[in-house]
């Protein structure tokens, strides 16, 4: 369906056809779309049945027969003359009633021949019962003429048809209808029609119609008079909708003799072509064909090539469901049609964060000053970030503990990612890492509880310290030591050299700040594993004794006070140790249920999973914001190119391909993140964080051992989002590079999370290594037809790619181990392949999440739109890996050649819904604060956002 459904409410023209189409099953599909629609159809058919029981008919139509004919597509046997005519009338009226049910009313009606009766019912001039009486009157009037004549279709212009009739020289043949520039109907007695069929073998193509008599023929005057005589018993009312008669070739007026107009249809020609040319229409007009066969919609396209035409009764069930979902009508509703689609799209992408929770987060942030801070010095920026963090905490509802409301924590993450990326980082550290660690390990430790309360109240801010600056993979080889003194039952925290300095947010050192420091516990010179320690590292006067904090080491894209921290024999009380279930008894003996240091490290690093959930959610939000801004800019931005002056930037195929591919990536990534964070939320709510630890995946980093799927989602989400934002920035030209327009800041946030919360590449490599150690499943099988638009085929491709890559990696590892290679010799040559394994595994997870999310969408229009996005994502990935798929025999060359064309078609389809995508995926300008997102004039918005200095007025300048 190509028509813009929004026009159906305010710019629809209904066209009622005459007879001719086979009515069997004409309403069956429509009837099955919903109980609501079925009820309305049953009401119409029931009313017609009641009317037929009280109408004089020369050949009575049996009760229930019209319903049976229209609702049973397999109705057997021929139909007596009169039944198709009544069925056509009933179908048109029923469809008009269904559209009325959804708030669709025509601004103009065009009626052709028999269709004038249904049109008058729709326009209010006739009641439904009177309309049925009129059809019966027509059947009665024509009964004596049945089989005496017929009609044929001529594929030619009006002039060609008239010339043809002159050639045949049969005065009893007449031009009955002009439907389109090259479609006419000729009417006449059977012998004359036979002469016409024989006379013109080399002329225009002629098709005989299954018409029971010759209509629109001046020889049928007696029929017209009998018809009119019965019509005189009716009492037509006023026409409430402008009604154009193709026979009268003008609009009907209230003073017109409507029964005479109906009778004229028997003897005068109908000129649909002139009607379509006379009625004002534009690109936003939708011509709705109320007939069973859709013939008039084809005439519209033939006459007005740029017009929009729609024939509901030739649509399949899925297309009708899309229509009615889009048009769902409630009495008193005055929202635009697209509102429901937009709401459906928002619901489909919001996942675990409900709209209600998002609104709560917005209310919390409403009182904060999150405005741009352009031109401020770095230290001022950093101090401002902590001031806003404290203000945010103070703005939370009283007694709020965000780990009791993980949905709110994610909603705040989304809003902060879009509105203030620097504040989001501070928020993620404060809650995700530091409060999360304290909650997990505080047990009955009163000192730890006090620190956690100080963070949750905003009294103090925090820094989390795991990474050490001197070496790669430092998280699994921490050299900061906490030495236990059994005599004083305290610890001495020490940084052995500058290579062990912690990289963290300590550049502003005069803040009351708590540090959560991951350090290696030493007892009697023995390594007991890495534990978290929490204590005050600074106050308003600066670092606490023994604590060294550097000036900021700037990451300019997202200003934050990153720096280095060291500890010179800092004395820590026993309560600073966040031991969890571990303890040291009075004899100085460590009791830890985790027996291996690697297991203890994995257990210690439970809190980063909170940041993975928060960061992935925030990054999906900034990706959506970026695509929304870029699409909005492209839709409104006109170009001055010589090939298409003053056309929208989004009209260009390159712009469409780039931005809708970015939109597709954003949507599918959001589906995967939603899936993962829902599991994270459940674990947080139920306090089901595991007390044991599996360190088997720990090779390059500890993150996959902590939570493989969530860590991988964070890693692949970061890469995808960074690419999306970069593409959006590039597609906005110089406007994309302006800090005010946010792309650079958003891209910087994604860039930071390449390493924040764990290095993404190391996560992917650890994922691949752990997958290669698992037993292989059976290879995927696919018994269907390989089609590019078939989801089962997609799953087969991506599962097979994952399976074969894992199989080969596994085989290469085993072969190297058989040769006696050490781990470095085994894995170093395989790292490129290992990365491919991790990414293939993630791609399969992303696709499955998108298909699962799509399966629960209830609105057909939303399902169709998101299905197109998912398809575009998949086709882009198939094209990306096409060489591999072809070499593996999974993708044929002909199918590969189809990819580009199908992607182009998808992008064109998606472009039709650009305003809905912008509204659903984007954020309002007061959230992004980006001038480029201004709905009216981005240039004016940019100028207003800047401070100006103006020189003195030149001499002679006008005042």
N, C-alpha and C positions, 0 to 999 in steps of 0.2 A: 504494500500500500504506500503510495507516494504522496498522497495529499496531506497538507498540513492540518491535522485534526483540529487545531485551535480555531481554524476558520469555519468549522462546521457550526459553531454556535452563533456566529455573527455575519457570516457571508456565504451561506449555502443557498444554492438554487436547486430545487427539486424538479426532476423531469419524470413525468408519468407516461409510460409507453402505451401503445395500442396493443392489440392482440397479436399472437403469432408464435410465442415461445411455448415449449412444452412445460406445463405447470407441475408435472409429477415430481414430488419431493422438493418443490421450490422453497418451502419454509422449514424443511427438516433440520438443516444445519443451524439456522438462526434459532429455532425452537430449542435446540439442545445446548445453547450457550449458558443458560442460567435459569433457575426457577422463576426469577423475576420476569425475564423476557418471555418464557413459556406461558406464564400466566397472562401477560398482555395479549399474546397471540391467541390464546384460548378464548379470551374475552371477545376479541374481534370475530373469530370463527363462530363462537356461540351466538353472538348477536346476529350474524348473517343467517345462521341456521334458523333462529327464531323468526327472522323476517321472511325467509323462504316458506315457512309454514303458513304464512298469511298473505302470500302474493299469488295472484292469478298467473299460472304458467301453462302454456300449451304443451310443453314437455317438462313435467315437474322434475326437479333435481332432488334426489333422495336425501333424507336427513343424514347428516354426517359425511356425505360423499365429498364435499369440498375439503373438509378437514383431512379425510383419508388421502385424497389426491395430493394435497400440499405437504403432508407430513410423512408420506411413505414414498421414498425414492424408488422403491421396487414395485410400485403399483402396477398390476398386470392388466392387460386388456386395453382396448381402445376407449377413448373418451367420447361420449355423445356430444354433438355440437351444443354449445351452451355451457357445458361444464368448464372447458378451458377459459371461456370468457369470464365466467363468474370467479374462477380460481385466480385468474390474473388480477381481477379487481380486488379480491380478498387479500392477495399477497401484497399488493401495493399499499392498501390501507393498513394492513398489519405492520408492514415495515415502517410506515409513517408514524404509527402509534408507538412502536418500539423506540424510534428516534426521539419522539416527543417525551417518552419516559426518561430519556437521558438528557433532556433539555435542549434538543436540537430542533429548531424550527426554521423553515425556509424564509428568506427575505423575498423571494420570487418563486412562483411555480410556473413551469412550462408543461403544457398538456398536449398530447397527441392522440387523436382519434378516440378509441374506447377509454384511453387514459384520462380523458376529460371528466369522466364520472368520478373516478377515484380522486382526481385533483380537486373537484368541487367539494368532496367530503373533507379533504385535507384543508381546503381554504375556508371551510365553515359554511358554504352555501347550501350544502345538502347534509342531511343526517346520514348515518351509516345505513339505516333501514331504507331511506329513500334512494341511496346509492344502489343498494341491492335491487330495489324495485326498477330502477332505471336500466340495470343490466338485464333483468328479466324482460323488460319491455323491448329492449334491443333484440334479445333472443327470439321473442315472440314475433317481432316484425320481420325478421330475416328467415323465419323457418321455411316459408314457401320458396325461398331462393336458394336454399342449401343444395350444393352440388351443381348449380347452374353456371357458376362462374368461379373465378379464383384470381390470385394475384401472383406476380413474379417480381423478382428483384433484378434490376439492371445495374451492372457495374459500369456506370458512366455518368457524365454530368447531366444536368437538366437539359441543356441544349442538345447533347448527343442523344438523349432519350427521345426528345421530341422529333429529332431528325429520323431516328429509327422508326417511330410510329408513322411518320409521313411515308417512309419507304414501304412499310407493310400495307398501307392504304386500307386500314380497317377502322372506320369511324367509331366502332364500338369499343376500341381500345383507348384508354385514357391514362394520362399521367396522374397517379393517385397520391404519391408522396415524394417529396424531395428531402431526404434525410441527411445528406452530407454532400460535399463537393462532387463526389463520384459514387453516389448511391441513391437510386431512385426506385420507386415501386410503380408498376403498371397494373391496371385493373381491367377486367373485361370478362365476357362470356368464355366458356371453355373452348369453343371452336376458334374464336379470335386469338386466344392465348396460344393454342396449338399452331395456328398460322404464324404467329410471332416467333415461336420457338424454331420453326422450320425455316423461316425467311431470313434469318440473320446469323448464319454460321460464322461469318467473318467479322461481324460487328461486335458491339459490346457483349461481354459475358452476361448470360441470362440464367437465373436460378429460379426454378419453380418453388413457390412456397406452399406449405400445407394450410392453405386458407380455405374455409368451407364455402365462401361466397365472394362475390366481387363487391368490395366496399370502396368508398370514396369515388363513386361512379354516378354520373348524372342520370343514368338510366334507372336508378333505384329510387325514384321520386315516390312511388307508392309505398315503398318500405319506410322512407323517411316520414311520410305522413302518418302511417300506422304507429310508428315509433313516437312521433310528436303527440299523437292523440292520447297515448297512455301517459306520456310525461306531463300532460296538462293537469293530471291529478296531484302532482307534487306541488309543494309550496316552497320554492327556493328562498333562502335567506340572503343576508348580505355577505359579500366576499370580504373576508378579513385579511387575506394575504393576496398581494398582487398576482393575478392569474392571466398568463399569456396563452391564447389559443393558437395552435399551429394551423388550424383551419381558418379561423377569422383573421389570422396574421396580425393580431393586436392584443392588447390587454382587454379583458372583460371589465365592464363597469357595472355598478349596481343597477343602473336603469336598463341594462341589456336584458333581452328575452333569453334567459339561459336554456330553457327547454328547446327553443328554436336553434340555439347554438349547438346543442347536442345533436339535434336532428340533422343539421347541416353537415355533420361529420360523415353521414351516410352518403352524401351526394357531392361533396366538395373536396378538393385535394388538400393535403396537409403539407405544410412547408416548414419542417424543423430547421433546415439550414438558415432560413430567414430569421426564425425565432432566435437562434443562437447568435446571429449577427446583430439583431435588434436589442437584445437584453445587454445592459452594461455589465461587464465582468472585467476582472483584472487578475493579476497573478495570485492573489489571495482568495479568489472565488473558488468554491468547490461545487461542481455540478454533481448532484447525487442522483443516480439512476435508480428509480424505484421498481424497475422491472426484474423479471426472473432471469432472463438470459444475458443481461448486461449489454444489449445491443446499442442502447442509446449512449452509453459511456464511450463506446467506440466511435460513434458518430461525433461526439463532442471532440475527441482527440483528432479526428480527421478534419473537423472544421476549424478548431482552435488549437493548433499544435502545442501552444504553451499553456493551455488550460490545465486545471486540476479536475479530474473526474474520478468518481468512486461509485462502484456498484456493489453494495453490501451483499446482495443475494447471490453473487458468484464467488464470494470469499469463502475460504475454508474456516473451520472452527477456530483455529489458532489466530487467524487474522481478525475474525470477529471479536474474539476475546480481547485482543489488543485494543480494538476500537472501543469496546464498551468499558474496558478498564480505564482508558484515557478519558472517556466521556461520562464516567460515573457521576450521576446527578443526585443532589439532595435538595429538597425544597428549601429555598432561602439561601442556598450557598451562592456566594458571589465571587469566589476566588477564581482566578484564571484557570483554564483547563490544565495548564501545565503544572499547577501547584501539586496535584496529586502525584504526578510522575516524579516531580522533584522530591517530594516527601518519600516516595518509594525508593528513589536512588539513595537518598540520605540514609534511610533505614538499612539499606543493603550494605552500605559501607561503614556504618557506625560500629558494628560488631558489639563488643562487650560494653562500649561506652554509649549508653542510651542518650537520646536527645534531652531527656529530663536532667540527666547528670551533666551533660554538656552545658545546659542552661544554668545549672547550679554553679559550675565552674566559672561561667561568664559573669554571674552576679558577684562571686567572690573577687574576681579580678577587676570589676567595674570601677572600684574606688582607687585602684593603683594607677600611678602615672607610668605607662609603658610606652610613652612617646619616643620617637627617634632622638638619639643623642649624637647628632652630627657635629663634629668640630671640637668635642671635648678631649682633654688630655687623658691618656690611658689610666693614670691613677684615679682620676675623677670618675672615669667610667667604671672601674673596678669597685670603688667605694659605693657608687650608686647601685651596682648590682646587689651588693650585700644589704644595702638599705632597703631595696625593693623586696629582697627575700624576707627580711624581717617583717616588712609591711604585709607581705602575702601571708605569712604565718599568723600574724595578728588578725588578718581578715577572715581566717577560717572560722566556721561556727564554733561556739564554745564547746570544749571537751572533745573536739574532733581528733580522732587518731586515724590517720590516713590508712594504716594497715588494717583497720577494721572496715575501711571503705575503699578498696582498691580501684573500683570504678571511678571514683572521684579523683584519685591520684593520677589515673590515666587521662581523665578529662582535662585536668590541670596541665598535664604534660603536653597534650595536643595544643591547648590554647597558648601555653607559654612558648612552645616551639614556633608557632606562627607569629606570635606577638612580640616575643623577647627571648631570642635564642640564648643569650648570655644568662639570663635569669633561669631558663630551663636547665642549663648545666648546673648551676648552683643548687637548684631545687632537686635535681636527680642525685647529686652528691649528698645533700642534706638528708633526704628521706630514703632514696633507694639504697645507697651504700651505707651511710653512717647510722641512721635510725634503724635501717633494716638489719645491720650487723648487731647492734645493741639488743634489739628485740630477740634476735635469734640466740644470743649467747649470754644474756644478762642473768638468766635463771633467778636466783634469789640474791644476786649481787647488788647491795644497796648503792655502792658507788656507781656502777654501771646504770642503774635505774635513774639516779640523779642526773647523770650526763644525758641520758635519753630524754628526760623531762625538760632539761635545759634547751635541747635542740627542738623539741616539739613545741615549746613555748615561744621560741624565737629569741630567747635570752642570749643564745650563743649560736654561732655558725660552725661549719665543720669542714674537714679535709680528710680524704681517704687516701691511704698511702700503701700501695703495693708495688708499683713500678719503680725500678732503680735505673738510674740514667746510664750506668757504665757499660751495660752489656745487653745483648738481645736475649729474649726469652727470660728476662730477669724474674718474672713471676714464679718460675719453677726453680729458681736458684737464688732466693733472697739471701743477702749477706748481712742485712741489719740484724743485730743480735740482741736478745733479751736474756741476760744471764741471771739465773735464779740464785739468791743467797739464802740458804736454809736457815741461817742464824737469825736474820731479820725478817725472813719470809717476804722478801721484796725482790724487785728486779732492777737490773741496770741495763738501760737501753743505750746501744752504742752503734754509731756508723763507722765501720773500720777504715774507710777511705772515701775519696770523692766519687769513686765509681759506684758506691753503694748509696749515694744521695737519692732521696725519694723525689720523683717528679710528681707534683701535685699542686693544688691551688693554695699557695701560701704567699703570693707576691705582695699582698696587703697584710702586713705583720702586726698591725696595731688594732686588730679585731679580737674580741673574746671568741676564741676558736678552739674547738675540740678536734683533736686528731685521732683517727682510727688507723693505727699503724700495724701493718703485717710484719712481724719479726720472727726470726728463728729462735725458738726457746732452747737455751743451752743449760744443761744440768750436769755438773761435774765433767765439763768438757764434752758431753755427749749431745749430739743433735737430736732433739725430740720433736722436730717438725715446726711448721709455721703456724702461729696463732695470732689473732688480733689483740691489740692492746689499745685501750681508750683512755685519754687524759687531756688536760688542758695544755695546748701548745703555745698559746699567746693570750694576751689580754689588751686593754687599752694602752698599756705602756710599751707593749712590744712582746717579743718571744719570752717564754718562761725560761728559767735557768737551765743551761745546757742545751737549749734548742736553738738551732741555726736556721734562719729562713732568708731566702734570697729575695732580691728585687724581681719584678715580673719578667719572665722570659716570654715575650709576646707571641701569640698566635693571632695575627691581625684580623682575620676574617670574622672571628667570633671573639670579641674582647673578653678575656677572663684572666684572673691573676695567677696564671700558671707560673710556677717557680720551683726551686729546689729546697729540700729540707734535710737537715742532718741532725744527729743527736750525739752529744759528747757526754757519755756516762750519765745519762739522765736517770735519776732515782724514781722508780715507780712503785707505789704500794701494791700489795697483793690484789686489791680490788680492781686495779687497772687491767689485769689479765682477764680477757673475755674467754673463759675456759669452757663454757658450756657444760657438758657432762664430764669433762676431765677435771682432775684435782691433784693437789700435791699434799700428801698427808703430813702429819707432824714430824715424821722421821725423814721428811724430804724425798719421799718416793712418789714418782708420777704415776697416776692411774688414768689411763686413757683407753676407752673402748676401741679406739682406732689404733691398730698396732703398727702401721707403717707411716712414715713421714709424708709420703705422697697422698695417702688417704686423708691425713690430717689437713694437708694443704687444700685439697678439694673441699673438705668440710668447712674450712675457714672461709673459703671464697663462695659462700652461699649467696651473699647479698648482690653480687654483680648481676644475677638473674633478674633482680628487680629493675636494675638499670637497663638491661636488655629489653624488657617489656616496655618500660617508660620511653626509652630512646626510639625503639622501633615504631611505637605508636606516634611519637612526636614527629619522626621523620616522614612517616606516611602522611601526616597532616601537612607538613611543609611541602611535600611533593604535590599534594592535591592543591594547596594554595598556589604553588608555582604554575601548575598547569592551568588553573583557573585564571590567573593573571595573564599568562601568555595567550590563552584562547580569547579572553576578553579584549586584549590589545589587538590581536590579529583580526578579530571580527569587526572592530570599529576602525582600525587603521586602514586608510585608503592609500593606494599606491599610484604613482604617476608614470609607471612604465609605459612605453610607447605601444606595447602590444595590448594593454588593457588599462587605459587611464581611468583613474578614479574607481577602481574596483577594490573590494576588500582584500586585505593581505591573506585572509583565510581561503580565498578563491584559488590560490596557487597550490598545485598538487604537492610541491615540496614542503610547503608549510603544513598542509593537512597531514601528510605522511609523518612528518617529524612530531607534530603535537599530538596527534591521535595515537601514535605509537607510544608516546610518553604517557598519555592518559591510560592506555591499556596496561602498560607496565605498572603504573601507580595503582590501578584497580586490583590487579592480580596480586601485587605485593601486599596491598591492604588486606586482601582476603587471607593470605597466609599469616600475616601478623595478627589479625583478629583471631584466627584459629589458635595460635600459640598463646596469646595473652589471655584467652578464655580459660585455658588450662592453668596458666599462672595465677589468675584471679581465684580459681577454685582452690588451689594449693594454699594461697595466702589466707583466704577466708577460713579454711579448715585447719590451718596451722599444720599442714602435712608435709612440710619440708623434711626431706629424709635425714635421719640421724646417722646413717651410714654413708660411706663414700666408695665409689668405684673409680679407681685411678687407672684403669686399663687403657683409657683413651689418651692418657697424658704422655705426650711425646714432645711437642713443641711448646705447648701452653696448657694451662689447667682448665680452660674454659669449657671444652667439649665434655670433659669428665663431670663438670658441674651440672650441665643440662645441654645435651648435644643438640636437640632440635631447636630450642630457644636461642642458643648461641649461634647456630647456623643461620637462623632466620634473621637475627640481628646483623650478621655479617653480610648476607646476600641482600637484605633490605638496604643496608647502607650503600652498597655498591650500586644497586638499582636506583636509589633515590638521588645519589650524587650525579649519576648519568642523566636522569630525568631533569633535574634542576639545571644542569649545565646546558642541556638542549633547549630548555625553555628560555634561559638567559640569552643564548645565541640567537634564538628566533625573534627576539625583541630588539635586536640591533643595539645601538648605543644606549637606549633606555634600559636595556637589561643589565648594563654595567654600572648603573647608578646605584649607590648604596641605598638611597631613598626607596628604590623599587624592590629591595629585599633579596633579589636572587643571589647576590654575592654572599650575603649573610646566611641564607638558607643552605647554599652550597657549602659554605664554611662549616656549618653545623654537621652536615653529612660527612665532610672531610675529617672533622675532628673524631667522629665515631668510627673512622677506619681503625683507630687505635684505642680510643676511650672505651672502657669496658672489655678490652681484649682485642688484639690485632686480628683483623678479619682473615687475612691469609692464613695465619696459624690456626685459626678456628676451622677453616675449610680443610687444611691439610690434616689436622687431627681427626676431623670427621671422616675423611677418606681412609685414613689408617685404621680407624675403628671398624669401618664398613668392610674393609678387606680382611679383617680378622674374623668376621662372622661367617657362619656356614652359608653357602649360596642357596637361594631359593630356586625353584624350578623356573626355567626361562619363560618369559611372557609369551602368550599365544594370542592370535587374532584370527577369527574365522569369518569376519565380515568383509565388506568391500572397502578397499583402500580409497577413501575420499577425503579431500583436504578439509571439508567442512564437517567431518564426522568425529565427535568427541571420543568415541571408542578407539578410533584410529590414532588420535593424538596420544591417548594414554598408552597405546601399544608402542608408538614411536619413542616416547620419553622413557617408559619403563624398560624398553629394550635397550636404549642407549645406556641407561644407568646400569642395567644388568651386565651388558657386555663390557663396559668400561671397568666395572668392579671385577668381573671375571678375569680380565687381562691383567689388571693390577695385582690381583691375588696370585695369578700364575707367575707373574714376573717376580714377585716377592719370594714365593716358594722356590722358584728356580735359583735365585740369588742365594738364598739361605742354604740350599743343597750344595752350592759351590763353596760354602764356607765363608761367605762375605760377612763383614761386620755390619752393624746397623747403618753406618754412614754409607758404606759401599752399596748396601741394599737400596736405600731410600733416595740418596742424592740423585741418581739418574732418573728416578721415577716421579719427581716432584711435580713436573708439568702435568703428567698423567693423573697424579693424585688430585691436583687442583680440579682437573676436568671431572673426576669422579665426584668430588664434593659438590661442584656446581650442578652436575647432572642429577644427583640425588636431590638437591634443593629445588631444581626445576620441576622435577616430578612432584615434590611436595606442594609447590606453588600451584601447579595445575590442578591437582586433586582438591586443594582447598578452594580454588575458584569454582570448580564444578560443584562441589558440595554447597558452597554459598549460593550458587545459581539455582540449585535444586529446591531451595526453600523460599525463593522469591515468589510471591503470590500474585503480583500484578503482571499480567502478560506484557504490557508495554515496557515495563521496567526489565522484565526477564529478557525481552527481545533486545533492548539496548545494551544491557550488560552482557548478554550472550555474544553480541557483535564485538564488544570490547575484548572479551575472552578469546574469541576467534582471532582477532587481530594480533593479540599477544602471542598466540600459538603460531600463527603463520609467520610472524616476524622471527620466532625462535627456530622454526623449521628452516626458514631461509638462512638464518645465521649458521646452522649446522648442516646445511644441505649437502656439502661435500662429504661429510661423514655418513649421512643417511644414504646418499647415492652409492658410496663405496661399499656400504654394508648391504646393499640390495633392498633397502627399506623404502626407497623413494625413487620412482621412475622419472625418466627425463621429461616425459610429457607432463607429468604432474608438477615437476619443478618449474617448467615453463609457465604453468598456470598461476604460480604463486603471485607474481607481480600484479597480474590483472585482478585477482581476487582481493589482494590487499588494497588496490586502488578503489575498487567498488566499495569495500568496507569503509574506507576513509571517507568516501563521498556520502555514504549512508550516515555515518557518525556525524558528519558536518551538518546534516539537516537538524540535528538536535543540539547544536552548539550552545544556545542559550540555556538549555536545561543542564548540560554538563557544567557550564560555568556556575550556575546557581547551586547545583548539588555538590560539586567537588571543591569549588572555590570558597573563599571567605570574604565577608564584607570588607569594604575599604577601612572601616574603623578597626578591624582586626589586623589586617596586614599593614595599614598606614601607607600603602604604596600608591603614589600618584598615578602610576600606570593602570591601576585598577579602578580609577574613577569612572563612573557610569556615563558621565556626560562629556567631559573634555579633559583628557589626561595632560595635555599641554598646559591648560589653565591650572589644573591641580598642581602640577610640578612648579609652575611659576609662583603659586600661592604658598608653597611649602618652603620656599627659599627666602632669605633675607636679601634686601636690595639696597644698593647705594646709587643714588641718582645725582648726576652733575647739575650744575646751575642751568637755568633756562637760556638757550642761545638767544642772541639779539635778533629781534624781528620775528621770533617764533610766535605763533598765534596763542593768545591767552586761553 
